């Protein structure tokens, strides 16, 4: 289990990122995804239930990414995210069998589900709906667990602006920029940013959205959604100096658009 990090003074939101006087080497991390529904590894299109493509055993998928050189795996309980059940025991087994770091996501919305997620031995949990619907609880969790907590910002770009999606992307979670300002003030350590319209489509990542988020926060950002090629990953890696720490990669790997070793080599 991850020990709680010491409480810290909330960081004030930054208007934009500035270049440091001393340049340090920048790394870019790839997190192959294993999304789990009904005990199977699946991929969705634009996060919509009913669009699943099945890919077999989640454990086999995660072990394959580990063998191919992944340092992180992004493991998601889609049933918990949609509020239609849980794959908790299976995900705990997967985490326990891996030697690499795991970011665990899906349905972590209260003390009980958070404790269960951390008890798997995962390196980081990803909060989604709870960060939007229960700001007080989210602030407490961020203060207690620090870098072991990331917040997922799942974005729909509409005529009304940049809106966040909640509850398995089935409801509106508020304005992206207002929520980002609040989370920054609470000291959020990291964000996972998804353009919902790009997710699972193999149409390329939303570089403009990622640049805009990186410019608004000092916290590192992980990209998610739309990656279709090695060129997409290289374009994302070029944003590392601006604060883009890495990218989740899902459907492109499962569809065979490129191999994980080739992707890792391209961004190393």
Backbone as CSV, one residue per row, in Angstrom:
resi,resn,N_x,N_y,N_z,CA_x,CA_y,CA_z,C_x,C_y,C_z
1,UNK,0.852,-1.199,0.000,0.000,0.000,0.000,0.882,1.241,0.000
2,UNK,0.446,2.266,-0.681,1.199,3.517,-0.724,0.952,4.295,0.555
3,UNK,2.022,4.740,1.195,1.863,5.536,2.403,1.449,6.945,2.033
4,UNK,0.554,7.531,2.823,0.123,8.898,2.518,1.297,9.856,2.497
5,UNK,1.291,10.753,1.505,2.324,11.784,1.438,2.004,12.875,2.449
6,UNK,3.020,13.572,2.967,2.753,14.647,3.918,1.878,15.713,3.301
7,UNK,1.032,16.314,4.117,0.209,17.424,3.649,1.104,18.574,3.225
8,UNK,0.610,19.393,2.334,1.421,20.501,1.845,0.520,21.702,1.613
9,UNK,1.166,22.840,1.503,0.420,24.072,1.250,-0.075,24.080,-0.183
10,UNK,-1.370,24.304,-0.412,-1.897,24.296,-1.778,-1.158,25.283,-2.673
11,UNK,-0.883,24.853,-3.884,-0.180,25.700,-4.837,-1.166,26.629,-5.519
12,UNK,-0.787,27.853,-5.708,-1.638,28.791,-6.427,-1.544,28.525,-7.929
13,UNK,-2.641,28.653,-8.666,-2.610,28.373,-10.098,-1.698,29.345,-10.828
14,UNK,-0.977,28.807,-11.808,-0.067,29.639,-12.593,-0.743,30.056,-13.880
15,UNK,-0.508,31.284,-14.295,-1.118,31.780,-15.528,-0.515,31.093,-16.745
16,UNK,0.801,30.859,-16.691,1.455,30.191,-17.797,2.779,29.631,-17.335
17,UNK,3.312,28.728,-18.106,4.581,28.095,-17.782,5.727,28.943,-18.338
18,UNK,6.776,29.098,-17.560,7.924,29.863,-18.000,9.132,28.956,-18.141
19,UNK,10.087,29.373,-18.950,11.282,28.563,-19.180,12.280,28.787,-18.044
20,UNK,12.819,27.712,-17.454,13.796,27.860,-16.386,15.133,28.319,-16.934
21,UNK,15.964,28.904,-16.021,17.293,29.339,-16.437,18.184,28.138,-16.767
22,UNK,17.996,27.037,-16.011,18.802,25.850,-16.231,17.971,24.807,-16.957
23,UNK,18.502,24.289,-18.056,17.776,23.301,-18.841,18.149,21.900,-18.363
24,UNK,17.153,21.102,-18.023,17.379,19.727,-17.590,16.883,18.775,-18.670
25,UNK,17.441,17.569,-18.731,16.959,16.599,-19.716,15.468,16.322,-19.514
26,UNK,14.732,16.244,-20.625,13.295,16.018,-20.565,13.003,14.596,-21.030
27,UNK,12.205,13.875,-20.262,11.818,12.531,-20.646,10.342,12.509,-21.010
28,UNK,9.972,11.489,-21.778,8.588,11.341,-22.213,8.199,9.886,-22.027
29,UNK,7.121,9.653,-21.284,6.730,8.306,-20.885,5.507,7.840,-21.659
30,UNK,5.540,6.608,-22.129,4.376,6.000,-22.760,3.711,5.044,-21.777
31,UNK,2.370,5.137,-21.683,1.602,4.280,-20.798,0.608,3.476,-21.639
32,UNK,0.956,2.252,-22.048,-0.020,1.445,-22.773,-1.227,1.168,-21.894
33,UNK,-2.413,1.225,-22.497,-3.657,1.123,-21.740,-4.213,-0.295,-21.771
34,UNK,-4.797,-0.676,-20.637,-5.600,-1.895,-20.560,-6.926,-1.490,-19.935
35,UNK,-7.960,-1.349,-20.770,-9.301,-1.006,-20.304,-10.090,-2.297,-20.126
36,UNK,-10.737,-2.452,-18.971,-11.369,-3.724,-18.629,-12.885,-3.556,-18.489
37,UNK,-13.636,-4.399,-19.192,-15.094,-4.452,-19.071,-15.514,-5.910,-19.099
38,UNK,-16.356,-6.284,-18.136,-16.841,-7.670,-18.041,-15.685,-8.666,-18.059
39,UNK,-14.583,-8.297,-17.415,-13.451,-9.197,-17.285,-12.558,-9.299,-18.500
40,UNK,-12.821,-8.505,-19.545,-12.054,-8.562,-20.784,-11.367,-7.235,-21.064
41,UNK,-10.217,-7.299,-21.719,-9.570,-6.088,-22.218,-10.343,-5.603,-23.434
42,UNK,-10.723,-4.324,-23.432,-11.525,-3.778,-24.517,-11.007,-2.395,-24.900
43,UNK,-11.464,-1.914,-26.049,-11.266,-0.519,-26.423,-12.617,0.037,-26.854
44,UNK,-12.860,1.286,-26.485,-14.091,1.974,-26.862,-13.808,3.015,-27.945
45,UNK,-14.860,3.486,-28.577,-14.775,4.621,-29.499,-15.438,5.815,-28.826
46,UNK,-14.670,6.879,-28.622,-15.148,8.100,-27.971,-15.783,7.808,-26.611
47,UNK,-15.275,6.756,-25.947,-15.698,6.452,-24.591,-17.127,5.993,-24.437
48,UNK,-17.790,5.580,-25.520,-19.209,5.261,-25.450,-19.426,3.779,-25.171
49,UNK,-20.257,3.492,-24.151,-20.645,2.119,-23.879,-21.351,1.543,-25.097
50,UNK,-21.066,0.274,-25.386,-21.661,-0.366,-26.553,-20.766,-0.343,-27.770
51,UNK,-19.614,0.372,-27.694,-18.691,0.422,-28.826,-17.469,-0.458,-28.591
52,UNK,-17.549,-1.352,-27.603,-16.387,-2.138,-27.218,-15.907,-3.086,-28.324
53,UNK,-14.597,-3.147,-28.480,-13.943,-4.211,-29.237,-13.153,-5.033,-28.228
54,UNK,-13.371,-6.342,-28.186,-12.743,-7.203,-27.187,-11.341,-7.619,-27.620
55,UNK,-10.429,-7.644,-26.651,-9.054,-8.042,-26.950,-8.536,-9.127,-26.019
56,UNK,-9.435,-9.807,-25.284,-8.999,-10.947,-24.492,-8.635,-10.612,-23.061
57,UNK,-7.709,-11.385,-22.507,-7.362,-11.312,-21.094,-6.630,-10.021,-20.744
58,UNK,-7.124,-9.266,-19.753,-6.396,-8.064,-19.315,-4.999,-8.384,-18.793
59,UNK,-4.868,-9.497,-18.084,-3.554,-9.872,-17.559,-2.588,-10.165,-18.694
60,UNK,-3.036,-10.898,-19.700,-2.160,-11.195,-20.839,-1.742,-9.911,-21.542
61,UNK,-2.689,-8.975,-21.703,-2.355,-7.708,-22.362,-1.333,-6.933,-21.562
62,UNK,-1.550,-6.832,-20.247,-0.627,-6.070,-19.399,0.759,-6.707,-19.376
63,UNK,0.817,-8.031,-19.287,2.114,-8.718,-19.289,2.827,-8.543,-20.623
64,UNK,2.058,-8.485,-21.702,2.659,-8.258,-23.021,3.311,-6.887,-23.087
65,UNK,2.631,-5.858,-22.558,3.220,-4.518,-22.574,4.470,-4.484,-21.696
66,UNK,4.434,-5.199,-20.577,5.612,-5.253,-19.713,6.784,-5.916,-20.446
67,UNK,6.525,-7.018,-21.113,7.593,-7.699,-21.862,8.147,-6.821,-22.966
68,UNK,7.299,-5.966,-23.532,7.736,-5.107,-24.639,8.453,-3.847,-24.181
69,UNK,8.616,-3.674,-22.867,9.438,-2.577,-22.380,8.722,-1.438,-21.696
70,UNK,7.403,-1.563,-21.477,6.675,-0.494,-20.796,7.201,-0.304,-19.381
71,UNK,7.271,0.946,-18.946,7.604,1.264,-17.558,6.346,1.534,-16.745
72,UNK,5.258,1.855,-17.433,3.954,2.105,-16.812,2.875,1.382,-17.611
73,UNK,1.797,0.993,-16.938,0.577,0.516,-17.584,-0.587,1.324,-17.021
74,UNK,-1.469,1.786,-17.904,-2.665,2.531,-17.509,-3.827,1.539,-17.488
75,UNK,-4.311,1.202,-16.300,-5.293,0.138,-16.108,-6.620,0.753,-15.670
76,UNK,-7.681,0.473,-16.428,-8.969,1.145,-16.218,-10.083,0.124,-15.998
77,UNK,-10.880,0.344,-14.953,-12.092,-0.445,-14.717,-13.263,0.301,-15.333
78,UNK,-13.612,-0.056,-16.567,-14.684,0.644,-17.269,-16.043,0.393,-16.622
79,UNK,-16.265,-0.796,-16.109,-17.545,-1.072,-15.468,-17.748,-0.182,-14.254
80,UNK,-16.694,0.016,-13.464,-16.796,0.912,-12.312,-17.003,2.353,-12.762
81,UNK,-16.338,2.735,-13.849,-16.488,4.098,-14.357,-17.919,4.371,-14.802
82,UNK,-18.562,3.377,-15.420,-19.936,3.533,-15.895,-20.965,3.232,-14.808
83,UNK,-20.501,2.817,-13.614,-21.415,2.527,-12.527,-22.259,1.290,-12.748
84,UNK,-21.699,0.297,-13.442,-22.472,-0.910,-13.769,-21.832,-2.169,-13.194
85,UNK,-20.959,-2.008,-12.205,-20.291,-3.159,-11.613,-18.836,-2.857,-11.336
86,UNK,-18.048,-3.890,-11.125,-16.634,-3.684,-10.832,-15.825,-4.899,-11.254
87,UNK,-14.578,-4.645,-11.613,-13.599,-5.691,-11.897,-12.466,-5.622,-10.874
88,UNK,-12.808,-5.215,-9.649,-11.803,-4.886,-8.643,-10.828,-6.028,-8.380
89,UNK,-11.337,-7.241,-8.175,-10.452,-8.367,-7.861,-9.531,-8.686,-9.024
90,UNK,-10.051,-8.618,-10.238,-9.235,-8.888,-11.424,-8.140,-7.843,-11.565
91,UNK,-8.486,-6.563,-11.375,-7.482,-5.514,-11.498,-6.410,-5.645,-10.423
92,UNK,-6.808,-6.041,-9.207,-5.823,-6.252,-8.143,-4.869,-7.383,-8.523
93,UNK,-5.407,-8.429,-9.159,-4.551,-9.532,-9.604,-3.563,-9.059,-10.660
94,UNK,-4.044,-8.251,-11.602,-3.165,-7.745,-12.659,-2.033,-6.911,-12.051
95,UNK,-2.378,-5.987,-11.172,-1.349,-5.149,-10.542,-0.338,-6.021,-9.807
96,UNK,-0.833,-7.034,-9.097,0.049,-7.895,-8.328,1.004,-8.720,-9.171
97,UNK,0.623,-9.002,-10.410,1.469,-9.814,-11.293,2.479,-8.988,-12.080
98,UNK,2.323,-7.685,-12.074,3.221,-6.831,-12.855,4.407,-6.360,-12.020
99,UNK,5.519,-6.153,-12.698,6.706,-5.588,-12.065,6.889,-4.118,-12.416
100,UNK,6.019,-3.594,-13.268,6.113,-2.194,-13.679,5.081,-1.376,-12.907
101,UNK,5.179,-0.057,-13.032,4.259,0.832,-12.334,2.891,0.826,-13.013
102,UNK,1.851,0.987,-12.199,0.487,0.976,-12.716,-0.249,2.232,-12.274
103,UNK,-0.905,2.872,-13.233,-1.844,3.959,-12.951,-3.245,3.359,-13.048
104,UNK,-3.983,3.387,-11.929,-5.269,2.705,-11.830,-6.402,3.725,-11.870
105,UNK,-7.410,3.459,-12.703,-8.473,4.427,-12.929,-9.809,3.716,-13.049
106,UNK,-10.889,4.473,-12.773,-12.233,3.958,-12.980,-13.011,3.758,-11.699
107,UNK,-13.987,4.640,-11.435,-14.890,4.451,-10.316,-14.304,4.713,-8.945
108,UNK,-13.205,5.456,-8.863,-12.607,5.793,-7.566,-13.252,7.093,-7.104
109,UNK,-14.268,6.978,-6.221,-15.116,8.132,-5.912,-15.352,8.348,-4.424
110,UNK,-14.794,7.482,-3.557,-14.996,7.648,-2.123,-13.858,6.963,-1.381
111,UNK,-13.859,7.058,-0.049,-12.769,6.513,0.741,-12.605,5.013,0.525
112,UNK,-13.716,4.295,0.424,-13.648,2.839,0.292,-13.029,2.429,-1.037
113,UNK,-13.476,3.018,-2.134,-12.920,2.660,-3.442,-11.482,3.142,-3.583
114,UNK,-11.147,4.284,-2.972,-9.761,4.754,-2.997,-8.855,3.800,-2.231
115,UNK,-9.280,3.383,-1.035,-8.479,2.464,-0.233,-8.261,1.148,-0.970
116,UNK,-9.307,0.643,-1.631,-9.187,-0.605,-2.376,-8.198,-0.453,-3.535
117,UNK,-8.248,0.698,-4.213,-7.323,0.933,-5.327,-5.880,0.996,-4.837
118,UNK,-5.638,1.752,-3.772,-4.282,1.883,-3.254,-3.773,0.554,-2.695
119,UNK,-4.686,-0.267,-2.161,-4.288,-1.552,-1.580,-3.771,-2.532,-2.624
120,UNK,-4.039,-2.280,-3.908,-3.517,-3.156,-4.959,-2.006,-3.040,-5.086
121,UNK,-1.438,-1.947,-4.573,-0.018,-1.691,-4.759,0.279,-0.866,-5.997
122,UNK,-0.752,-0.314,-6.632,-0.522,0.543,-7.793,0.297,1.766,-7.384
123,UNK,0.973,2.348,-8.343,1.812,3.513,-8.067,1.042,4.810,-8.038
124,UNK,-0.109,4.835,-8.758,-0.879,6.076,-8.841,-2.330,5.742,-9.145
125,UNK,-3.232,6.512,-8.562,-4.644,6.403,-8.917,-5.044,7.641,-9.703
126,UNK,-6.058,7.465,-10.521,-6.547,8.555,-11.359,-7.994,8.844,-10.985
127,UNK,-8.251,10.022,-10.433,-9.607,10.419,-10.088,-10.265,11.083,-11.291
128,UNK,-11.553,10.806,-11.483,-12.289,11.426,-12.574,-13.520,12.143,-12.075
129,UNK,-14.642,11.428,-12.035,-15.913,12.023,-11.634,-15.848,12.671,-10.260
130,UNK,-15.189,12.027,-9.306,-15.138,12.556,-7.938,-14.474,13.927,-7.883
131,UNK,-13.501,14.157,-8.755,-12.832,15.454,-8.767,-13.767,16.557,-9.231
132,UNK,-14.804,16.188,-9.989,-15.757,17.161,-10.510,-16.958,17.322,-9.595
133,UNK,-17.422,16.218,-9.010,-18.668,16.241,-8.238,-18.455,16.401,-6.733
134,UNK,-17.264,16.109,-6.241,-16.998,16.182,-4.802,-15.669,16.899,-4.560
135,UNK,-15.625,18.209,-4.805,-14.369,18.952,-4.690,-13.727,18.873,-3.310
136,UNK,-14.534,18.844,-2.248,-13.969,18.806,-0.893,-13.226,17.493,-0.666
137,UNK,-13.852,16.378,-1.050,-13.196,15.079,-0.895,-11.945,15.003,-1.766
138,UNK,-12.034,15.497,-2.989,-10.878,15.472,-3.886,-9.713,16.254,-3.300
139,UNK,-9.988,17.432,-2.751,-8.924,18.242,-2.151,-8.267,17.500,-0.987
140,UNK,-9.060,16.804,-0.190,-8.525,16.034,0.937,-7.608,14.912,0.448
141,UNK,-8.047,14.208,-0.586,-7.265,13.102,-1.127,-5.946,13.607,-1.723
142,UNK,-6.017,14.700,-2.455,-4.816,15.282,-3.044,-3.827,15.701,-1.949
143,UNK,-4.331,16.298,-0.882,-3.462,16.731,0.221,-2.832,15.537,0.933
144,UNK,-3.581,14.452,1.082,-3.080,13.295,1.831,-2.126,12.422,1.016
145,UNK,-2.352,12.325,-0.291,-1.613,11.345,-1.085,-0.699,11.948,-2.150
146,UNK,-0.763,13.249,-2.353,0.200,13.933,-3.211,0.374,13.312,-4.590
147,UNK,1.613,12.903,-4.889,1.963,12.437,-6.228,1.337,11.090,-6.575
148,UNK,0.734,10.420,-5.606,0.062,9.146,-5.868,-1.327,9.352,-6.459
149,UNK,-1.721,10.614,-6.665,-3.049,10.923,-7.201,-2.919,11.832,-8.414
150,UNK,-3.540,11.421,-9.516,-3.705,12.276,-10.690,-5.196,12.516,-10.884
151,UNK,-5.525,13.562,-11.613,-6.925,13.845,-11.939,-7.102,13.796,-13.444
152,UNK,-8.091,13.016,-13.876,-8.401,12.933,-15.292,-9.326,14.055,-15.707
153,UNK,-8.946,14.772,-16.743,-9.757,15.847,-17.309,-10.181,15.397,-18.703
154,UNK,-11.425,14.907,-18.802,-11.951,14.379,-20.054,-12.785,15.473,-20.714
155,UNK,-12.328,15.963,-21.847,-12.813,17.221,-22.410,-13.648,17.000,-23.666
156,UNK,-14.823,17.630,-23.681,-15.621,17.729,-24.896,-15.592,19.185,-25.359
157,UNK,-15.169,19.421,-26.579,-15.111,20.778,-27.113,-16.417,21.033,-27.865
158,UNK,-17.224,21.950,-27.320,-18.571,22.198,-27.833,-18.734,23.681,-28.149
159,UNK,-19.930,24.037,-28.628,-20.230,25.453,-28.859,-20.246,26.232,-27.551
160,UNK,-20.464,25.528,-26.449,-20.461,26.175,-25.135,-19.063,26.254,-24.525
161,UNK,-18.053,25.775,-25.255,-16.681,25.850,-24.765,-16.114,24.478,-24.452
162,UNK,-15.085,24.470,-23.611,-14.412,23.234,-23.224,-15.118,22.676,-21.989
163,UNK,-15.936,21.649,-22.193,-16.724,21.060,-21.116,-16.125,19.729,-20.692
164,UNK,-16.157,19.467,-19.393,-15.643,18.210,-18.870,-16.751,17.160,-18.846
165,UNK,-16.363,15.909,-19.086,-17.308,14.794,-19.088,-17.111,13.970,-17.824
166,UNK,-18.223,13.558,-17.206,-18.180,12.814,-15.955,-19.007,11.537,-16.077
167,UNK,-18.902,10.694,-15.051,-19.680,9.442,-14.954,-19.587,8.615,-16.233
168,UNK,-18.347,8.199,-16.509,-18.145,7.410,-17.723,-18.445,8.183,-18.987
169,UNK,-18.260,9.517,-18.911,-18.451,10.422,-20.047,-19.909,10.531,-20.447
170,UNK,-20.832,10.309,-19.484,-22.261,10.372,-19.787,-22.922,11.637,-19.272
171,UNK,-22.214,12.482,-18.500,-22.815,13.707,-17.982,-21.801,14.842,-18.008
172,UNK,-22.306,16.070,-17.914,-21.456,17.257,-17.955,-20.827,17.520,-16.588
173,UNK,-19.517,17.829,-16.593,-18.811,18.041,-15.337,-18.290,19.448,-15.138
174,UNK,-18.745,20.395,-15.971,-18.346,21.777,-15.769,-17.318,22.268,-16.764
175,UNK,-16.919,23.520,-16.597,-15.967,24.175,-17.495,-14.543,23.741,-17.174
176,UNK,-13.808,23.323,-18.190,-12.437,22.839,-18.007,-11.569,23.840,-17.263
177,UNK,-11.587,25.087,-17.686,-10.638,26.062,-17.150,-10.972,26.429,-15.703
178,UNK,-12.255,26.481,-15.374,-12.634,26.748,-13.983,-12.209,25.600,-13.072
179,UNK,-12.432,24.373,-13.525,-12.054,23.212,-12.717,-10.538,23.121,-12.583
180,UNK,-9.813,23.390,-13.664,-8.351,23.342,-13.612,-7.806,24.356,-12.615
181,UNK,-8.376,25.557,-12.591,-7.941,26.577,-11.633,-8.168,26.100,-10.201
182,UNK,-9.332,25.496,-9.945,-9.613,24.983,-8.602,-8.649,23.878,-8.203
183,UNK,-8.430,22.923,-9.104,-7.554,21.799,-8.785,-6.114,22.252,-8.573
184,UNK,-5.669,23.209,-9.364,-4.328,23.762,-9.160,-4.207,24.395,-7.777
185,UNK,-5.229,25.144,-7.363,-5.209,25.775,-6.044,-5.177,24.733,-4.932
186,UNK,-5.765,23.557,-5.189,-5.748,22.470,-4.212,-4.430,21.701,-4.207
187,UNK,-3.558,21.980,-5.180,-2.260,21.329,-5.218,-2.209,20.040,-6.002
188,UNK,-3.111,19.856,-6.960,-3.117,18.623,-7.746,-1.757,18.401,-8.408
189,UNK,-1.250,17.184,-8.292,0.116,16.890,-8.719,0.245,16.584,-10.203
190,UNK,-0.857,16.170,-10.849,-0.740,15.701,-12.237,-2.128,15.612,-12.856
191,UNK,-2.189,15.840,-14.186,-3.453,15.737,-14.912,-3.314,14.767,-16.083
192,UNK,-4.372,14.003,-16.328,-4.467,13.157,-17.514,-5.558,13.767,-18.387
193,UNK,-5.184,14.284,-19.539,-6.096,15.071,-20.371,-6.489,14.294,-21.617
194,UNK,-7.797,14.110,-21.779,-8.352,13.371,-22.914,-9.315,14.255,-23.690
195,UNK,-9.141,14.315,-25.008,-10.166,14.882,-25.879,-11.116,13.735,-26.188
196,UNK,-12.316,13.771,-25.598,-13.267,12.674,-25.750,-13.581,12.409,-27.222
197,UNK,-13.630,13.464,-28.016,-13.939,13.305,-29.426,-12.865,12.576,-30.207
198,UNK,-11.651,12.501,-29.658,-10.545,11.834,-30.332,-10.347,10.398,-29.847
199,UNK,-10.828,10.094,-28.627,-10.480,8.836,-27.981,-10.986,7.634,-28.784
200,UNK,-10.071,6.717,-29.074,-10.432,5.498,-29.780,-10.709,5.663,-31.250
201,UNK,-10.419,6.832,-31.806,-10.756,7.103,-33.207,-9.569,6.973,-34.152
202,UNK,-8.348,6.949,-33.604,-7.128,6.901,-34.429,-7.046,8.093,-35.383
203,UNK,-7.520,9.270,-34.913,-7.509,10.469,-35.762,-6.449,11.478,-35.340
204,UNK,-5.551,11.095,-34.457,-4.505,11.997,-34.016,-4.887,12.715,-32.744
205,UNK,-3.914,13.062,-31.908,-4.193,13.760,-30.647,-4.521,15.225,-30.874
206,UNK,-5.169,15.832,-29.882,-5.504,17.251,-29.951,-4.348,18.046,-29.350
207,UNK,-3.395,18.393,-30.183,-2.193,19.091,-29.714,-2.529,20.483,-29.181
208,UNK,-3.487,21.159,-29.798,-3.848,22.510,-29.344,-4.407,22.471,-27.924
209,UNK,-5.268,21.504,-27.639,-5.814,21.371,-26.291,-4.705,21.107,-25.285
210,UNK,-3.798,20.222,-25.614,-2.718,19.871,-24.683,-1.796,21.064,-24.439
211,UNK,-1.492,21.817,-25.501,-0.675,23.029,-25.322,-1.375,24.010,-24.386
212,UNK,-2.677,24.174,-24.575,-3.423,25.135,-23.769,-3.445,24.729,-22.302
213,UNK,-3.647,23.443,-22.024,-3.655,22.990,-20.639,-2.272,23.151,-20.016
214,UNK,-1.234,22.760,-20.738,0.133,22.886,-20.216,0.467,24.342,-19.907
215,UNK,-0.068,25.265,-20.697,0.215,26.680,-20.481,-0.491,27.224,-19.250
216,UNK,-1.548,26.538,-18.786,-2.357,27.027,-17.663,-1.938,26.447,-16.317
217,UNK,-1.064,25.430,-16.301,-0.718,24.769,-15.043,0.767,24.466,-14.994
218,UNK,1.304,24.447,-13.779,2.685,24.021,-13.576,2.781,22.517,-13.363
219,UNK,1.649,21.850,-13.138,1.658,20.407,-12.920,1.907,19.676,-14.234
220,UNK,2.594,18.530,-14.198,2.783,17.753,-15.429,1.465,17.227,-15.959
221,UNK,1.424,17.048,-17.282,0.217,16.616,-17.988,0.532,15.348,-18.772
222,UNK,-0.404,14.402,-18.756,-0.317,13.196,-19.572,-1.428,13.255,-20.617
223,UNK,-1.073,12.997,-21.863,-2.040,13.033,-22.957,-2.748,11.694,-23.092
224,UNK,-3.989,11.742,-23.589,-4.740,10.516,-23.846,-5.712,10.764,-24.994
225,UNK,-5.786,9.793,-25.911,-6.795,9.871,-26.957,-6.262,10.247,-28.327
226,UNK,-6.593,9.429,-29.321,-6.365,9.788,-30.712,-5.076,9.335,-31.351
227,UNK,-4.109,8.856,-30.555,-2.813,8.480,-31.136,-3.016,7.392,-32.188
228,UNK,-2.450,7.620,-33.378,-2.632,6.670,-34.476,-1.324,6.226,-35.109
229,UNK,-0.216,6.907,-34.791,1.036,6.632,-35.499,2.233,7.026,-34.644
230,UNK,3.382,6.570,-35.073,4.635,6.987,-34.435,4.799,8.497,-34.557
231,UNK,4.390,9.051,-35.699,4.498,10.501,-35.897,3.675,11.256,-34.858
232,UNK,2.498,10.730,-34.510,1.688,11.363,-33.465,2.450,11.388,-32.133
233,UNK,3.079,10.284,-31.804,3.825,10.215,-30.546,5.009,11.174,-30.556
234,UNK,5.666,11.294,-31.697,6.790,12.230,-31.778,6.313,13.670,-31.631
235,UNK,5.139,13.981,-32.200,4.582,15.325,-32.041,4.242,15.603,-30.582
236,UNK,3.727,14.611,-29.882,3.440,14.771,-28.454,4.732,14.954,-27.663
237,UNK,5.739,14.157,-27.974,6.997,14.240,-27.242,7.656,15.614,-27.394
238,UNK,7.387,16.282,-28.513,7.940,17.625,-28.708,7.346,18.635,-27.730
239,UNK,6.205,18.280,-27.099,5.583,19.163,-26.112,6.120,18.904,-24.695
240,UNK,7.043,17.981,-24.554,7.582,17.677,-23.225,8.171,18.904,-22.522
241,UNK,8.929,19.774,-23.217,9.456,20.957,-22.522,8.367,21.887,-21.994
242,UNK,7.163,21.815,-22.579,6.056,22.659,-22.125,5.330,22.049,-20.933
243,UNK,5.663,20.806,-20.593,5.040,20.172,-19.439,4.281,18.899,-19.737
244,UNK,4.286,18.439,-20.998,3.627,17.177,-21.328,4.567,16.034,-20.957
245,UNK,4.174,15.275,-19.956,5.049,14.270,-19.355,5.021,12.938,-20.095
246,UNK,3.900,12.639,-20.734,3.784,11.350,-21.402,2.457,11.221,-22.103
247,UNK,2.209,10.012,-22.627,0.967,9.756,-23.350,0.494,8.338,-23.087
248,UNK,-0.819,8.217,-22.864,-1.457,6.912,-22.840,-1.675,6.474,-24.287
249,UNK,-1.416,5.204,-24.564,-1.588,4.680,-25.913,-2.453,3.430,-25.817
250,UNK,-3.514,3.387,-26.620,-4.420,2.256,-26.540,-4.692,1.595,-27.860
251,UNK,-5.695,2.087,-28.568,-6.201,1.387,-29.739,-5.144,1.175,-30.812
252,UNK,-4.255,2.147,-30.999,-3.232,2.009,-32.037,-2.345,0.795,-31.790
253,UNK,-2.024,0.534,-30.520,-1.226,-0.645,-30.194,-2.013,-1.928,-30.456
254,UNK,-3.273,-1.955,-30.002,-4.082,-3.160,-30.178,-4.365,-3.435,-31.654
255,UNK,-4.489,-2.368,-32.435,-4.781,-2.525,-33.860,-3.534,-2.817,-34.685
256,UNK,-2.367,-2.771,-34.055,-1.130,-3.081,-34.762,-0.597,-1.957,-35.621
257,UNK,-0.991,-0.715,-35.318,-0.485,0.421,-36.098,1.019,0.575,-35.940
258,UNK,1.535,0.188,-34.776,2.973,0.163,-34.506,3.170,-0.723,-33.290
259,UNK,4.412,-1.089,-33.017,4.703,-1.899,-31.840,5.142,-1.000,-30.693
260,UNK,4.983,-1.480,-29.491,5.430,-0.697,-28.335,6.940,-0.468,-28.351
261,UNK,7.776,-1.485,-28.664,9.214,-1.190,-28.738,9.555,-0.092,-29.734
262,UNK,8.909,-0.089,-30.899,9.178,0.956,-31.891,8.728,2.337,-31.350
263,UNK,7.584,2.349,-30.669,7.088,3.613,-30.107,8.032,4.133,-29.037
264,UNK,8.478,3.251,-28.151,9.413,3.669,-27.093,10.704,4.206,-27.681
265,UNK,11.198,3.547,-28.704,12.442,4.004,-29.337,12.272,5.363,-29.980
266,UNK,11.082,5.618,-30.524,10.838,6.874,-31.245,10.784,8.078,-30.325
267,UNK,10.373,7.888,-29.057,10.242,9.025,-28.152,11.341,9.080,-27.102
268,UNK,12.243,8.127,-27.146,13.297,8.063,-26.121,14.329,9.151,-26.365
